[in-house]
Amino acid sequence: MKTNRRLQVSPVSKFESLISRLEQIRREFYRQIPDSDEIDQNTFENAINEAQTVIGVCIAQQLVDRCRREKGGRAL
């Protein structure tokens, strides 16, 4: 009998990999476009920072949810 086993990755790991990917995108942007318009750089930097903030909030929420489940739903 064949079993279909899939590697389960925690949601936190997925978010951490997204943050790493955003850092890689940031480095590539500045390496490829070193003298782009300052407005474009600011817009790009703001977008990366906002994305990382949202991802950070999601990571924190995942951790809080997991702690609540482990505590049986009691307040932390």
N, CA, C and O atoms as a GROMACS GRO file, in nm:
protein
  304
    1MET      N    1   0.084  -0.117   0.000
    1MET     CA    2   0.000   0.000   0.000
    1MET      C    3   0.090   0.124   0.000
    1MET      O    4   0.185   0.135   0.078
    2LYS      N    5   0.057   0.215  -0.087
    2LYS     CA    6   0.132   0.338  -0.096
    2LYS      C    7   0.067   0.445  -0.011
    2LYS      O    8  -0.054   0.466  -0.016
    3THR      N    9   0.147   0.512   0.067
    3THR     CA   10   0.090   0.622   0.145
    3THR      C   11   0.139   0.753   0.086
    3THR      O   12   0.253   0.764   0.042
    4ASN      N   13   0.052   0.848   0.087
    4ASN     CA   14   0.087   0.979   0.035
    4ASN      C   15   0.129   1.068   0.151
    4ASN      O   16   0.046   1.130   0.217
    5ARG      N   17   0.257   1.073   0.174
    5ARG     CA   18   0.310   1.155   0.283
    5ARG      C   19   0.364   1.284   0.225
    5ARG      O   20   0.447   1.284   0.134
    6ARG      N   21   0.316   1.392   0.277
    6ARG     CA   22   0.364   1.522   0.233
    6ARG      C   23   0.434   1.588   0.350
    6ARG      O   24   0.388   1.583   0.464
    7LEU      N   25   0.544   1.651   0.319
    7LEU     CA   26   0.617   1.724   0.421
    7LEU      C   27   0.534   1.845   0.461
    7LEU      O   28   0.499   1.928   0.378
    8GLN      N   29   0.504   1.854   0.588
    8GLN     CA   30   0.427   1.966   0.635
    8GLN      C   31   0.521   2.074   0.688
    8GLN      O   32   0.606   2.048   0.773
    9VAL      N   33   0.504   2.192   0.635
    9VAL     CA   34   0.585   2.305   0.676
    9VAL      C   35   0.496   2.396   0.760
    9VAL      O   36   0.383   2.426   0.722
   10SER      N   37   0.548   2.438   0.873
   10SER     CA   38   0.468   2.524   0.960
   10SER      C   39   0.444   2.658   0.892
   10SER      O   40   0.526   2.704   0.814
   11PRO      N   41   0.330   2.721   0.923
   11PRO     CA   42   0.303   2.852   0.864
   11PRO      C   43   0.412   2.953   0.896
   11PRO      O   44   0.443   3.040   0.814
   12VAL      N   45   0.471   2.943   1.015
   12VAL     CA   46   0.578   3.036   1.051
   12VAL      C   47   0.696   3.019   0.956
   12VAL      O   48   0.755   3.118   0.913
   13SER      N   49   0.732   2.896   0.922
   13SER     CA   50   0.843   2.871   0.830
   13SER      C   51   0.814   2.932   0.693
   13SER      O   52   0.904   2.988   0.630
   14LYS      N   53   0.690   2.922   0.649
   14LYS     CA   54   0.654   2.981   0.520
   14LYS      C   55   0.672   3.132   0.524
   14LYS      O   56   0.724   3.191   0.430
   15PHE      N   57   0.631   3.194   0.633
   15PHE     CA   58   0.645   3.338   0.645
   15PHE      C   59   0.792   3.378   0.652
   15PHE      O   60   0.833   3.477   0.593
   16GLU      N   61   0.871   3.299   0.725
   16GLU     CA   62   1.014   3.330   0.734
   16GLU      C   63   1.080   3.322   0.597
   16GLU      O   64   1.167   3.402   0.565
   17SER      N   65   1.038   3.226   0.517
   17SER     CA   66   1.096   3.215   0.383
   17SER      C   67   1.052   3.333   0.296
   17SER      O   68   1.128   3.376   0.209
   18LEU      N   69   0.931   3.385   0.318
   18LEU     CA   70   0.888   3.504   0.245
   18LEU      C   71   0.973   3.626   0.281
   18LEU      O   72   1.010   3.704   0.194
   19ILE      N   73   1.003   3.640   0.409
   19ILE     CA   74   1.087   3.752   0.452
   19ILE      C   75   1.226   3.740   0.389
   19ILE      O   76   1.282   3.840   0.344
   20SER      N   77   1.280   3.620   0.386
   20SER     CA   78   1.411   3.599   0.324
   20SER      C   79   1.407   3.634   0.176
   20SER      O   80   1.499   3.695   0.123
   21ARG      N   81   1.299   3.594   0.110
   21ARG     CA   82   1.284   3.624  -0.032
   21ARG      C   83   1.274   3.774  -0.056
   21ARG      O   84   1.329   3.826  -0.153
   22LEU      N   85   1.203   3.845   0.031
   22LEU     CA   86   1.194   3.990   0.017
   22LEU      C   87   1.331   4.056   0.032
   22LEU      O   88   1.362   4.151  -0.039
   23GLU      N   89   1.413   4.005   0.124
   23GLU     CA   90   1.548   4.058   0.139
   23GLU      C   91   1.631   4.034   0.013
   23GLU      O   92   1.709   4.119  -0.029
   24GLN      N   93   1.612   3.916  -0.046
   24GLN     CA   94   1.683   3.885  -0.169
   24GLN      C   95   1.638   3.979  -0.282
   24GLN      O   96   1.721   4.027  -0.359
   25ILE      N   97   1.509   4.005  -0.291
   25ILE     CA   98   1.456   4.098  -0.392
   25ILE      C   99   1.514   4.237  -0.371
   25ILE      O  100   1.552   4.305  -0.466
   26ARG      N  101   1.522   4.279  -0.245
   26ARG     CA  102   1.578   4.412  -0.212
   26ARG      C  103   1.723   4.421  -0.261
   26ARG      O  104   1.762   4.518  -0.325
   27ARG      N  105   1.804   4.318  -0.230
   27ARG     CA  106   1.944   4.320  -0.272
   27ARG      C  107   1.956   4.322  -0.424
   27ARG      O  108   2.037   4.396  -0.478
   28GLU      N  109   1.875   4.240  -0.494
   28GLU     CA  110   1.879   4.236  -0.640
   28GLU      C  111   1.840   4.370  -0.700
   28GLU      O  112   1.900   4.414  -0.798
   29PHE      N  113   1.739   4.433  -0.642
   29PHE     CA  114   1.695   4.563  -0.692
   29PHE      C  115   1.808   4.664  -0.688
   29PHE      O  116   1.835   4.732  -0.787
   30TYR      N  117   1.874   4.675  -0.573
   30TYR     CA  118   1.980   4.774  -0.560
   30TYR      C  119   2.105   4.737  -0.639
   30TYR      O  120   2.180   4.826  -0.680
   31ARG      N  121   2.128   4.610  -0.662
   31ARG     CA  122   2.243   4.568  -0.743
   31ARG      C  123   2.218   4.599  -0.891
   31ARG      O  124   2.310   4.641  -0.962
   32GLN      N  125   2.095   4.577  -0.938
   32GLN     CA  126   2.065   4.594  -1.079
   32GLN      C  127   2.032   4.738  -1.117
   32GLN      O  128   2.056   4.780  -1.230
   33ILE      N  129   1.979   4.814  -1.022
   33ILE     CA  130   1.939   4.951  -1.052
   33ILE      C  131   2.002   5.044  -0.948
   33ILE      O  132   1.931   5.103  -0.867
   34PRO      N  133   2.135   5.057  -0.950
   34PRO     CA  134   2.201   5.135  -0.845
   34PRO      C  135   2.170   5.284  -0.850
   34PRO      O  136   2.172   5.350  -0.746
   35ASP      N  137   2.142   5.339  -0.967
   35ASP     CA  138   2.120   5.484  -0.976
   35ASP      C  139   1.981   5.516  -1.029
   35ASP      O  140   1.964   5.607  -1.111
   36SER      N  141   1.882   5.441  -0.982
   36SER     CA  142   1.745   5.470  -1.024
   36SER      C  143   1.695   5.594  -0.951
   36SER      O  144   1.757   5.641  -0.856
   37ASP      N  145   1.585   5.644  -0.996
   37ASP     CA  146   1.524   5.763  -0.937
   37ASP      C  147   1.497   5.740  -0.788
   37ASP      O  148   1.450   5.633  -0.749
   38GLU      N  149   1.525   5.841  -0.706
   38GLU     CA  150   1.507   5.829  -0.561
   38GLU      C  151   1.361   5.799  -0.525
   38GLU      O  152   1.335   5.726  -0.430
   39ILE      N  153   1.266   5.855  -0.600
   39ILE     CA  154   1.124   5.830  -0.573
   39ILE      C  155   1.093   5.682  -0.594
   39ILE      O  156   1.022   5.620  -0.514
   40ASP      N  157   1.147   5.625  -0.702
   40ASP     CA  158   1.127   5.483  -0.727
   40ASP      C  159   1.188   5.399  -0.615
   40ASP      O  160   1.128   5.300  -0.572
   41GLN      N  161   1.306   5.438  -0.568
   41GLN     CA  162   1.370   5.365  -0.460
   41GLN      C  163   1.287   5.373  -0.332
   41GLN      O  164   1.271   5.273  -0.262
   42ASN      N  165   1.235   5.490  -0.302
   42ASN     CA  166   1.153   5.506  -0.182
   42ASN      C  167   1.025   5.426  -0.191
   42ASN      O  168   0.984   5.362  -0.094
   43THR      N  169   0.962   5.428  -0.308
   43THR     CA  170   0.839   5.350  -0.328
   43THR      C  171   0.868   5.202  -0.310
   43THR      O  172   0.793   5.131  -0.243
   44PHE      N  173   0.976   5.156  -0.371
   44PHE     CA  174   1.015   5.015  -0.360
   44PHE      C  175   1.045   4.979  -0.215
   44PHE      O  176   0.997   4.877  -0.165
   45GLU      N  177   1.124   5.062  -0.149
   45GLU     CA  178   1.162   5.034  -0.010
   45GLU      C  179   1.039   5.032   0.081
   45GLU      O  180   1.029   4.946   0.169
   46ASN      N  181   0.947   5.125   0.061
   46ASN     CA  182   0.824   5.126   0.140
   46ASN      C  183   0.742   5.000   0.118
   46ASN      O  184   0.686   4.944   0.213
   47ALA      N  185   0.734   4.954  -0.006
   47ALA     CA  186   0.658   4.832  -0.036
   47ALA      C  187   0.720   4.711   0.033
   47ALA      O  188   0.648   4.629   0.090
   48ILE      N  189   0.852   4.700   0.028
   48ILE     CA  190   0.920   4.588   0.094
   48ILE      C  191   0.899   4.594   0.245
   48ILE      O  192   0.868   4.493   0.308
   49ASN      N  193   0.914   4.713   0.303
   49ASN     CA  194   0.896   4.728   0.448
   49ASN      C  195   0.753   4.696   0.491
   49ASN      O  196   0.732   4.631   0.593
   50GLU      N  197   0.655   4.741   0.414
   50GLU     CA  198   0.516   4.711   0.447
   50GLU      C  199   0.489   4.561   0.438
   50GLU      O  200   0.421   4.505   0.525
   51ALA      N  201   0.542   4.496   0.335
   51ALA     CA  202   0.522   4.352   0.321
   51ALA      C  203   0.585   4.278   0.439
   51ALA      O  204   0.524   4.186   0.494
   52GLN      N  205   0.704   4.318   0.479
   52GLN     CA  206   0.770   4.252   0.591
   52GLN      C  207   0.694   4.276   0.721
   52GLN      O  208   0.688   4.187   0.806
   53THR      N  209   0.636   4.393   0.737
   53THR     CA  210   0.556   4.422   0.857
   53THR      C  211   0.433   4.332   0.862
   53THR      O  212   0.402   4.275   0.967
   54VAL      N  213   0.363   4.320   0.750
   54VAL     CA  214   0.244   4.234   0.746
   54VAL      C  215   0.282   4.090   0.774
   54VAL      O  216   0.212   4.021   0.849
   55ILE      N  217   0.391   4.043   0.716
   55ILE     CA  218   0.436   3.906   0.740
   55ILE      C  219   0.471   3.888   0.887
   55ILE      O  220   0.439   3.785   0.946
   56GLY      N  221   0.537   3.986   0.946
   56GLY     CA  222   0.572   3.979   1.087
   56GLY      C  223   0.448   3.969   1.176
   56GLY      O  224   0.447   3.894   1.273
   57VAL      N  225   0.345   4.045   1.142
   57VAL     CA  226   0.219   4.038   1.217
   57VAL      C  227   0.158   3.899   1.204
   57VAL      O  228   0.108   3.845   1.302
   58CYS      N  229   0.163   3.842   1.085
   58CYS     CA  230   0.109   3.707   1.065
   58CYS      C  231   0.188   3.604   1.146
   58CYS      O  232   0.129   3.513   1.204
   59ILE      N  233   0.320   3.617   1.150
   59ILE     CA  234   0.402   3.526   1.229
   59ILE      C  235   0.363   3.536   1.376
   59ILE      O  236   0.343   3.435   1.443
   60ALA      N  237   0.351   3.658   1.426
   60ALA     CA  238   0.314   3.677   1.566
   60ALA      C  239   0.177   3.617   1.594
   60ALA      O  240   0.158   3.553   1.698
   61GLN      N  241   0.081   3.637   1.504
   61GLN     CA  242  -0.053   3.582   1.525
   61GLN      C  243  -0.050   3.429   1.526
   61GLN      O  244  -0.120   3.366   1.606
   62GLN      N  245   0.029   3.370   1.437
   62GLN     CA  246   0.042   3.223   1.434
   62GLN      C  247   0.097   3.172   1.567
   62GLN      O  248   0.048   3.072   1.621
   63LEU      N  249   0.197   3.241   1.620
   63LEU     CA  250   0.256   3.199   1.747
   63LEU      C  251   0.156   3.214   1.862
   63LEU      O  252   0.146   3.126   1.948
   64VAL      N  253   0.082   3.323   1.864
   64VAL     CA  254  -0.020   3.344   1.967
   64VAL      C  255  -0.128   3.236   1.957
   64VAL      O  256  -0.168   3.179   2.058
   65ASP      N  257  -0.174   3.209   1.836
   65ASP     CA  258  -0.276   3.106   1.816
   65ASP      C  259  -0.228   2.969   1.863
   65ASP      O  260  -0.301   2.894   1.927
   66ARG      N  261  -0.102   2.938   1.830
   66ARG     CA  262  -0.048   2.808   1.871
   66ARG      C  263  -0.038   2.800   2.023
   66ARG      O  264  -0.070   2.696   2.082
   67CYS      N  265   0.006   2.907   2.086
   67CYS     CA  266   0.014   2.908   2.233
   67CYS      C  267  -0.124   2.891   2.296
   67CYS      O  268  -0.139   2.818   2.394
   68ARG      N  269  -0.223   2.956   2.239
   68ARG     CA  270  -0.358   2.944   2.292
   68ARG      C  271  -0.410   2.800   2.278
   68ARG      O  272  -0.472   2.748   2.370
   69ARG      N  273  -0.382   2.738   2.165
   69ARG     CA  274  -0.425   2.598   2.146
   69ARG      C  275  -0.357   2.507   2.248
   69ARG      O  276  -0.420   2.418   2.305
   70GLU      N  277  -0.228   2.530   2.270
   70GLU     CA  278  -0.152   2.447   2.364
   70GLU      C  279  -0.199   2.469   2.507
   70GLU      O  280  -0.190   2.379   2.590
   71LYS      N  281  -0.249   2.589   2.537
   71LYS     CA  282  -0.299   2.620   2.671
   71LYS      C  283  -0.447   2.586   2.684
   71LYS      O  284  -0.508   2.615   2.787
   72GLY      N  285  -0.505   2.526   2.582
   72GLY     CA  286  -0.645   2.488   2.588
   72GLY      C  287  -0.741   2.604   2.571
   72GLY      O  288  -0.854   2.600   2.622
   73GLY      N  289  -0.698   2.707   2.500
   73GLY     CA  290  -0.787   2.820   2.472
   73GLY      C  291  -0.791   2.924   2.580
   73GLY      O  292  -0.863   3.024   2.567
   74ARG      N  293  -0.716   2.904   2.688
   74ARG     CA  294  -0.713   3.006   2.794
   74ARG      C  295  -0.638   3.129   2.750
   74ARG      O  296  -0.553   3.124   2.661
   75ALA      N  297  -0.670   3.238   2.813
   75ALA     CA  298  -0.600   3.363   2.782
   75ALA      C  299  -0.454   3.350   2.824
   75ALA      O  300  -0.421   3.282   2.922
   76LEU      N  301  -0.370   3.415   2.748
   76LEU     CA  302  -0.225   3.410   2.779
   76LEU      C  303  -0.191   3.505   2.889
   76LEU      O  304  -0.074   3.514   2.928
   0.00000   0.00000   0.00000
